[in-house]
Amino acid sequence: MPPPSNNPTDGYDIAFRALLGVLAVLVPLSHLAWLSGNITAYLTAGAWAPYQPTAALLHPDQLWPQASKTSLLIGARIVPITLLLALGAVAALLWVRHKNRSGGRKKITGMAKARDIEPLMAKAITEKARSLRPSLKNAKRIDAKDTGVLLGNLQGTRHEVRMGYEDVAVAIMAPRSGKTTSLAIPSILNAPGPVLLTSNKAAGDAYTTTLEARAAVGRVWSMDPQQIAHAERSMWWNPLADAKTLDGAGRLAGHFLAASVDASQQGDFWSKAGSNILSQLFLAAALDERPITDVMQWLAFPADRTPLDILRDHGFTAVAAQLKGTVEGPPETRDGIYETARQYAAALLNSEIAAWVTPQKDVPEFRPSEFVTSTDTLYLLSKDGGGGASALIAACADSVMRAATAQAERAGGRLDPPALAILDEAANVCKISDLPDLYSHLGSRGIIPITILQSYRQGQKVWGDAGMDAMWSAATVKIIGSGIDDPDFADKLSRLIGDHDVETTSTSTSESGKSTSVSMRQERILPADAIRALPKGTALVFATGMRAAMLDLRPWYAEPGAGELAAASARASTAITARAITKHAPSQADFGSAA
């Protein structure tokens, strides 16, 4: 006798489900038939039958004998079926919208739920803000923007996820993945204190979108040495103000080195020697309160004894001896070192760039120590690969963060309100060589850096493997957007997210019949290929001590007030275009010479 083809239990299960399906159709259909038939009979024959939905569905002519067969066909058959189909379609549409309310994205099993990231949710983040900021301690109501930086909503929910004003963040997001629209711009617009932004774009970017809004809460400073926004030179900053010590001069020289040479090449002889010469000359210029452009004159004439005399006069005899040893060393070595230093600082030969960092008549000086106690905004703009110009951008950003640290120490350890430093395109225009080290203490001072990179490898190129790993480890919040194409990094993220148990059902057939067994196995919550395919508008967030969470980003243009911001951005972009046209338009003198 052959083995049975089906298990009796499976047959009962199928029959039960079929019965439920039939009931799910017949019950609402019979009620609709009774209601629609009654309405039809009342309108055509003035009759109304008692509550008998089964009879209305099976024997409408017996329930309403006064009504015509045609009217009953329409009222008790066609109309109920049509209504049932319409209701089913509406229910299906609502279900699809419910399932896809996060932009059609499937919710991933195993990712953090609200309870898993409670310290980043509204209640906990508000209490933390109250404890961190004395100005909020007795406030009855605290605005959400005063509690932390909005990162997005927990996927598929309305729960806002924020990083607190003691967190430090690294965001790795590819171009057009929402790093500006969903992270940089909303953070700037809602910052309660001073804001610093570095960028390599102006029109249609964070600069134009936030310019008017930030001008309404404080003064706007724009440092645009390469005329990305064609901004009027309405400020100047003295990079030598922090170079009156050997350490400060060395940091300034380090910015010029980092802007010109990758981390892998900064340890060779010529790079170190060129950086040392720059630091010694910067120190001399700062001590004698000279403009930074004087350094270029000294580099052009190594025999000039002025920097030696300045250093000796101010008690830096050892530094003067080192400088003298280089100047009086073998000509080939000396010339190589000085040429290296000249290349690092070559941007200072450009008078338009140098004007931003040398004293200007009737132009206010930007002072970092005053900025960090205000609600002002500083926009630092530079082109990719700007060489010495990007060195000045990095130096200014570094000066602001160091001034903020000093002010925090004077204020009892923490800035209130906190200072926000959004280092967009940091690997291109803001290569602060020891930024990974700064991450270890900035958050505890109320200085909140958000370093935005396009890839992990981009950070490794600037800070080296050890430096990038250190910054990644020190960041208390890590944001990963779409466009991660590095397989090694994607796999690293997949391992950090972890595994979860998946139920596996297997069926086997034997002489005694069919049997089903259920077992559990482990698999990645989010494999590397899924991380690579993260849809735009979503991001992964790794916070210290918490499970990884998937967020729905909230771009500024989808928020209340977006229309006003868009109009302000359009006005600012138009102004940039007008300034560019005016700047590059041929003058009357040009026409005269051509004639």
Backbone hydrogen bonds, N-H to C=O, Kabsch-Sander energy under -0.5 kcal/mol:
donor,donor_aa,acceptor,acceptor_aa,energy
10,D,7,N,-0.6
11,G,7,N,-1.6
12,Y,8,P,-2.3
13,D,9,T,-2.2
14,I,10,D,-2.3
15,A,11,G,-2.5
16,F,12,Y,-2.6
17,R,13,D,-2.2
18,A,14,I,-2.3
19,L,15,A,-2.4
20,L,16,F,-2.3
21,G,17,R,-2.2
22,V,18,A,-2.3
23,L,19,L,-2.6
24,A,20,L,-2.3
25,V,21,G,-0.9
25,V,22,V,-0.7
26,L,22,V,-3.2
27,V,23,L,-2.3
29,L,25,V,-1.7
30,S,26,L,-3.0
31,H,27,V,-1.8
32,L,28,P,-2.2
33,A,29,L,-2.4
34,W,30,S,-2.3
35,L,31,H,-2.4
36,S,32,L,-3.0
37,G,33,A,-2.6
38,N,34,W,-2.2
39,I,35,L,-2.1
40,T,36,S,-2.4
41,A,37,G,-2.9
42,Y,38,N,-2.6
43,L,39,I,-2.2
44,T,40,T,-2.1
45,A,41,A,-2.9
46,G,41,A,-0.8
46,G,42,Y,-0.8
47,A,41,A,-1.3
52,Q,50,P,-0.9
56,A,52,Q,-2.2
57,L,53,P,-1.6
58,L,54,T,-2.5
59,H,55,A,-2.7
62,Q,59,H,-0.7
63,L,59,H,-1.5
64,W,60,P,-2.3
67,A,64,W,-1.0
72,L,68,S,-2.1
73,L,69,K,-2.3
74,I,70,T,-2.0
75,G,71,S,-3.4
76,A,72,L,-2.8
77,R,73,L,-0.7
78,I,73,L,-2.4
79,V,74,I,-2.9
81,I,77,R,-2.0
82,T,78,I,-2.5
83,L,79,V,-2.8
84,L,80,P,-2.7
85,L,81,I,-2.4
86,A,82,T,-2.3
87,L,83,L,-2.9
88,G,84,L,-2.4
89,A,85,L,-2.2
90,V,86,A,-2.5
91,A,87,L,-2.7
92,A,88,G,-2.5
93,L,89,A,-2.3
94,L,90,V,-2.7
95,W,91,A,-2.2
96,V,92,A,-2.4
97,R,93,L,-2.4
98,H,94,L,-2.3
99,K,95,W,-2.5
100,N,96,V,-1.9
101,R,98,H,-0.9
103,G,100,N,-1.0
104,G,100,N,-1.8
111,M,108,I,-1.2
112,A,548,A,-2.4
116,D,113,K,-1.2
117,I,113,K,-1.0
117,I,114,A,-0.7
118,E,115,R,-0.8
120,L,117,I,-2.1
121,M,118,E,-1.9
125,I,121,M,-2.8
126,T,122,A,-2.0
127,E,123,K,-2.0
128,K,124,A,-2.2
129,A,125,I,-2.0
130,R,126,T,-2.0
131,S,127,E,-1.6
132,L,128,K,-2.2
133,R,129,A,-2.3
136,L,133,R,-2.0
137,K,134,P,-1.1
139,A,136,L,-1.2
146,D,143,D,-1.3
147,T,144,A,-1.7
148,G,144,A,-0.9
149,V,163,M,-2.4
150,L,148,G,-0.5
151,L,161,V,-2.9
152,G,161,V,-1.2
153,N,552,D,-2.6
154,L,159,H,-2.6
155,Q,550,M,-2.8
157,T,154,L,-2.3
160,E,158,R,-0.5
161,V,152,G,-3.1
162,R,120,L,-2.3
163,M,149,V,-2.3
165,Y,147,T,-0.6
167,D,164,G,-1.7
169,A,449,P,-2.5
170,V,477,V,-1.8
171,A,451,T,-3.0
172,I,479,I,-2.9
173,M,171,A,-0.7
173,M,453,L,-2.6
174,A,482,S,-1.6
177,S,174,A,-1.1
182,S,178,G,-2.1
183,L,178,G,-0.6
184,A,179,K,-2.2
185,I,180,T,-2.8
187,S,183,L,-1.6
188,I,184,A,-2.3
189,L,185,I,-2.5
190,N,186,P,-1.6
191,A,188,I,-1.0
195,V,376,D,-1.9
196,L,420,L,-2.7
197,L,378,L,-2.7
198,T,422,I,-2.1
199,S,380,L,-2.1
205,D,202,A,-1.9
208,T,202,A,-1.2
209,T,205,D,-2.2
210,T,206,A,-1.9
211,L,207,Y,-1.1
214,R,210,T,-2.7
215,A,211,L,-1.8
216,A,212,E,-1.1
217,V,214,R,-1.0
218,G,214,R,-1.2
221,W,219,R,-0.5
221,W,377,T,-3.2
223,M,379,Y,-3.1
224,D,222,S,-0.7
227,Q,224,D,-1.7
234,S,232,E,-1.7
236,W,364,P,-1.3
237,W,356,W,-2.5
241,A,238,N,-1.6
242,D,239,P,-0.6
243,A,240,L,-1.5
249,A,245,T,-2.7
250,G,246,L,-2.1
251,R,247,D,-2.1
252,L,248,G,-2.1
253,A,249,A,-2.3
254,G,250,G,-2.1
255,H,251,R,-1.4
256,F,252,L,-1.3
257,L,253,A,-2.1
258,A,254,G,-2.8
259,A,255,H,-1.9
260,S,256,F,-0.8
260,S,257,L,-0.9
261,V,257,L,-2.3
263,A,461,K,-1.6
265,Q,262,D,-1.7
266,Q,262,D,-0.6
266,Q,263,A,-0.9
268,D,265,Q,-1.1
272,K,268,D,-2.2
273,A,269,F,-2.8
274,G,270,W,-2.7
275,S,271,S,-2.2
276,N,272,K,-2.3
277,I,273,A,-2.3
278,L,274,G,-2.0
279,S,275,S,-2.4
280,Q,276,N,-2.2
281,L,277,I,-2.4
282,F,278,L,-3.0
283,L,279,S,-2.2
284,A,280,Q,-1.9
285,A,281,L,-2.5
286,A,282,F,-2.6
287,L,283,L,-2.5
288,D,284,A,-1.7
289,E,286,A,-1.3
290,R,285,A,-3.0
292,I,357,V,-0.5
294,D,291,P,-1.7
295,V,292,I,-1.4
296,M,293,T,-0.8
297,Q,293,T,-0.9
298,W,294,D,-1.9
299,L,295,V,-2.2
300,A,296,M,-1.6
301,F,297,Q,-1.2
304,D,301,F,-2.1
309,D,305,R,-2.4
310,I,306,T,-2.3
311,L,307,P,-2.3
312,R,308,L,-2.2
313,D,309,D,-2.6
314,H,310,I,-1.5
315,G,312,R,-1.7
316,F,311,L,-2.8
317,T,315,G,-1.1
320,A,316,F,-2.2
321,A,317,T,-2.2
322,Q,318,A,-2.0
323,L,319,V,-2.3
324,K,320,A,-2.6
325,G,321,A,-2.4
326,T,322,Q,-1.7
327,V,323,L,-2.4
328,E,324,K,-2.7
329,G,326,T,-1.0
334,R,330,P,-2.9
335,D,331,P,-2.9
336,G,332,E,-1.8
337,I,333,T,-2.4
338,Y,334,R,-2.7
339,E,335,D,-2.3
340,T,336,G,-2.0
341,A,337,I,-2.3
342,R,338,Y,-2.5
343,Q,339,E,-2.1
344,Y,340,T,-1.9
345,A,341,A,-1.9
346,A,343,Q,-1.0
348,L,345,A,-1.9
349,L,346,A,-2.0
350,N,347,A,-1.5
351,S,349,L,-0.7
354,A,350,N,-2.9
355,A,351,S,-1.6
356,W,353,I,-1.4
357,V,354,A,-1.5
358,T,355,A,-0.7
363,V,360,Q,-1.3
366,F,236,W,-3.0
367,R,365,E,-0.6
370,E,367,R,-1.1
371,F,367,R,-2.1
372,V,368,P,-2.0
373,T,370,E,-1.0
374,S,371,F,-1.9
377,T,219,R,-2.5
378,L,195,V,-2.8
379,Y,221,W,-3.1
379,Y,377,T,-0.5
380,L,197,L,-3.3
380,L,378,L,-0.6
381,L,223,M,-2.6
381,L,379,Y,-0.6
382,S,199,S,-1.9
385,G,428,N,-0.7
386,G,383,K,-1.2
389,A,386,G,-2.1
391,A,387,G,-1.5
392,L,388,G,-1.7
393,I,389,A,-1.6
394,A,390,S,-2.6
395,A,391,A,-2.5
396,C,392,L,-2.3
397,A,393,I,-2.4
398,D,394,A,-2.6
399,S,395,A,-2.4
400,V,396,C,-2.2
401,M,397,A,-2.2
402,R,398,D,-2.2
403,A,399,S,-2.4
404,A,400,V,-2.4
405,T,401,M,-1.9
406,A,402,R,-2.2
407,Q,403,A,-2.4
408,A,404,A,-2.4
409,E,405,T,-2.0
410,R,406,A,-1.8
411,A,407,Q,-1.7
412,G,409,E,-1.0
413,G,408,A,-3.8
414,R,408,A,-0.6
415,L,445,R,-2.2
419,A,446,G,-2.3
420,L,194,P,-2.6
421,A,419,A,-0.5
421,A,448,I,-2.5
422,I,196,L,-3.1
422,I,420,L,-0.6
423,L,421,A,-0.9
423,L,450,I,-1.8
424,D,198,T,-0.9
424,D,422,I,-1.3
425,E,452,I,-0.5
426,A,423,L,-1.0
426,A,452,I,-1.2
428,N,425,E,-1.7
429,V,425,E,-2.5
430,C,426,A,-1.5
432,I,430,C,-1.7
433,S,431,K,-0.8
435,L,432,I,-1.9
437,D,434,D,-0.7
438,L,434,D,-1.9
439,Y,435,L,-1.7
440,S,437,D,-1.3
441,H,438,L,-1.8
442,L,438,L,-1.9
445,R,441,H,-0.6
445,R,442,L,-1.5
446,G,443,G,-1.5
447,I,442,L,-2.0
448,I,419,A,-3.2
448,I,446,G,-0.6
450,I,421,A,-2.7
451,T,169,A,-2.1
452,I,423,L,-1.9
452,I,450,I,-0.6
453,L,171,A,-3.2
453,L,451,T,-0.6
459,G,455,S,-1.0
460,Q,456,Y,-1.8
461,K,457,R,-2.0
462,V,458,Q,-1.1
463,W,459,G,-3.0
464,G,460,Q,-1.8
467,G,463,W,-0.8
468,M,464,G,-2.5
469,D,465,D,-2.3
470,A,466,A,-2.1
471,M,467,G,-2.3
472,W,468,M,-2.6
473,S,469,D,-2.3
474,A,470,A,-2.3
475,A,471,M,-1.8
476,T,168,V,-1.2
477,V,168,V,-1.8
478,K,542,F,-2.4
479,I,170,V,-2.5
480,I,540,L,-2.8
481,G,172,I,-2.2
481,G,479,I,-0.5
483,G,532,R,-0.6
485,D,483,G,-1.0
490,A,486,D,-2.7
491,D,487,P,-2.2
492,K,488,D,-2.0
493,L,489,F,-2.4
494,S,490,A,-2.2
495,R,491,D,-2.2
496,L,492,K,-1.9
497,I,493,L,-2.2
498,G,494,S,-1.7
500,H,523,E,-2.2
502,V,521,R,-3.2
504,T,519,S,-3.4
506,S,517,S,-2.8
508,S,515,S,-2.8
510,S,513,G,-2.6
513,G,510,S,-1.4
515,S,508,S,-3.3
517,S,506,S,-2.9
519,S,504,T,-2.7
521,R,502,V,-2.1
523,E,500,H,-1.9
525,I,498,G,-2.4
530,A,527,P,-0.7
531,I,527,P,-1.8
532,R,528,A,-2.3
533,A,529,D,-1.3
534,L,531,I,-1.4
537,G,177,S,-0.6
538,T,535,P,-1.4
539,A,551,L,-1.6
540,L,480,I,-3.0
541,V,549,A,-2.5
542,F,478,K,-2.7
543,A,541,V,-0.6
544,T,476,T,-2.0
546,M,543,A,-2.1
549,A,541,V,-2.3
551,L,539,A,-3.2
551,L,549,A,-0.5
552,D,153,N,-3.2
553,L,537,G,-2.8
553,L,551,L,-0.6
556,W,181,T,-2.1
558,A,555,P,-1.8
559,E,556,W,-1.5
562,A,559,E,-1.5
565,L,561,G,-1.8
566,A,562,A,-2.9
567,A,563,G,-2.1
568,A,564,E,-2.4
569,S,565,L,-2.8
570,A,566,A,-2.3
571,R,567,A,-2.2
572,A,568,A,-2.4
573,S,569,S,-2.6
574,T,570,A,-2.4
575,A,571,R,-2.2
576,I,572,A,-2.0
577,T,573,S,-2.3
578,A,574,T,-2.5
579,R,575,A,-2.4
580,A,576,I,-2.3
581,I,577,T,-2.5
582,T,578,A,-2.5
583,K,579,R,-2.4
584,H,580,A,-2.1
585,A,581,I,-1.0
591,F,587,S,-1.6
592,G,588,Q,-2.4
593,S,589,A,-2.5
594,A,590,D,-2.1
595,A,591,F,-2.0
